[in-house]
Amino acid sequence: MLGGPLRSAAGGAAQVDVEAVNIRELLTGLGDAHPKLKPIIDKGVAVSIDGQIYRDAWFQPISPDSEVHVLMPLAGG
C-alpha cells in the first residue's frame, strides 16, 4: 500500500503488486514499476511489514502473506 506523495508518484495507485523477498527487492521493484517513485525512494522511505516499521533494514524478509505499507519517513524527536 502506498500513501500520500508515494501514491501520487505511482499514478494514483494505492496498491502495487511487487514480487519481493526483502525490503531491498520491494523498493527496487517499486522504482522499476513506477519510475517517478525512484527519486522519493532514494531520499528515504519507511516500510511497515505487518505493523512493524523498518527503515534502512534492506534485507528484512517479507513473507508472501505479509501486509506491507511504504511510508514517507517519520519525522520528530
C-alpha positions as a Markdown table, in Angstrom:
| # | Residue | x | y | z |
|---|---|---|---|---|
| 1 | Met | 0.0 | 0.0 | 0.0 |
| 2 | Leu | 1.2 | 3.5 | -0.8 |
| 3 | Gly | 0.2 | 6.7 | 0.8 |
| 4 | Gly | 0.5 | 10.4 | 0.2 |
| 5 | Pro | 3.1 | 11.6 | -2.2 |
| 6 | Leu | 4.1 | 8.0 | -3.0 |
| 7 | Arg | 0.6 | 7.3 | -4.3 |
| 8 | Ser | 0.7 | 10.4 | -6.5 |
| 9 | Ala | 4.1 | 9.4 | -7.9 |
| 10 | Ala | 2.6 | 5.9 | -8.7 |
| 11 | Gly | -0.1 | 7.5 | -10.9 |
| 12 | Gly | -2.7 | 7.4 | -8.1 |
| 13 | Ala | -2.3 | 3.7 | -7.3 |
| 14 | Ala | -2.9 | 2.9 | -3.7 |
| 15 | Gln | -1.8 | -0.7 | -4.1 |
| 16 | Val | 1.0 | -2.1 | -6.3 |
| 17 | Asp | 1.9 | -5.7 | -6.6 |
| 18 | Val | 5.7 | -6.4 | -6.5 |
| 19 | Glu | 7.3 | -9.8 | -6.0 |
| 20 | Ala | 10.0 | -9.4 | -3.3 |
| 21 | Val | 11.6 | -11.5 | -0.6 |
| 22 | Asn | 13.0 | -8.5 | 1.3 |
| 23 | Ile | 12.7 | -4.7 | 1.5 |
| 24 | Arg | 15.5 | -4.0 | -0.9 |
| 25 | Glu | 13.8 | -6.1 | -3.7 |
| 26 | Leu | 10.5 | -4.4 | -2.8 |
| 27 | Leu | 11.9 | -0.8 | -3.2 |
| 28 | Thr | 13.8 | -1.8 | -6.4 |
| 29 | Gly | 10.7 | -3.3 | -7.9 |
| 30 | Leu | 8.6 | -0.2 | -7.0 |
| 31 | Gly | 11.1 | 2.1 | -8.6 |
| 32 | Asp | 11.2 | -0.1 | -11.7 |
| 33 | Ala | 7.4 | -0.3 | -12.0 |
| 34 | His | 6.9 | 3.4 | -11.3 |
| 35 | Pro | 10.0 | 5.5 | -12.2 |
| 36 | Lys | 8.5 | 8.6 | -10.6 |
| 37 | Leu | 8.8 | 6.8 | -7.3 |
| 38 | Lys | 12.5 | 6.2 | -7.6 |
| 39 | Pro | 13.7 | 9.8 | -6.5 |
| 40 | Ile | 11.3 | 9.6 | -3.5 |
| 41 | Ile | 12.6 | 6.1 | -2.5 |
| 42 | Asp | 16.2 | 7.3 | -3.0 |
| 43 | Lys | 15.6 | 10.1 | -0.5 |
| 44 | Gly | 14.4 | 7.5 | 2.0 |
| 45 | Val | 11.2 | 5.8 | 3.0 |
| 46 | Ala | 10.0 | 3.6 | 5.8 |
| 47 | Val | 8.4 | 0.2 | 5.2 |
| 48 | Ser | 5.8 | -1.3 | 7.5 |
| 49 | Ile | 5.6 | -5.1 | 7.5 |
| 50 | Asp | 2.7 | -6.5 | 9.4 |
| 51 | Gly | 2.6 | -3.3 | 11.6 |
| 52 | Gln | 6.3 | -3.2 | 12.4 |
| 53 | Ile | 8.1 | -0.2 | 10.8 |
| 54 | Tyr | 11.6 | -0.6 | 9.3 |
| 55 | Arg | 14.0 | 2.0 | 8.0 |
| 56 | Asp | 17.3 | 1.0 | 6.3 |
| 57 | Ala | 16.7 | -2.7 | 7.0 |
| 58 | Trp | 17.3 | -3.7 | 3.4 |
| 59 | Phe | 17.4 | -7.4 | 4.0 |
| 60 | Gln | 14.4 | -7.7 | 6.3 |
| 61 | Pro | 12.4 | -10.6 | 4.9 |
| 62 | Ile | 8.9 | -10.2 | 3.6 |
| 63 | Ser | 6.6 | -13.2 | 3.6 |
| 64 | Pro | 4.1 | -13.7 | 0.8 |
| 65 | Asp | 1.1 | -13.1 | 3.1 |
| 66 | Ser | 2.5 | -10.0 | 4.8 |
| 67 | Glu | 0.7 | -6.7 | 4.8 |
| 68 | Val | 3.2 | -4.1 | 3.6 |
| 69 | His | 3.0 | -0.3 | 3.5 |
| 70 | Val | 5.5 | 2.1 | 2.1 |
| 71 | Leu | 5.6 | 5.3 | 4.0 |
| 72 | Met | 7.3 | 8.7 | 3.9 |
| 73 | Pro | 9.8 | 8.8 | 6.7 |
| 74 | Leu | 8.5 | 9.7 | 10.1 |
| 75 | Ala | 10.0 | 13.0 | 11.5 |
| 76 | Gly | 10.2 | 14.1 | 15.0 |
| 77 | Gly | 12.2 | 13.7 | 18.1 |
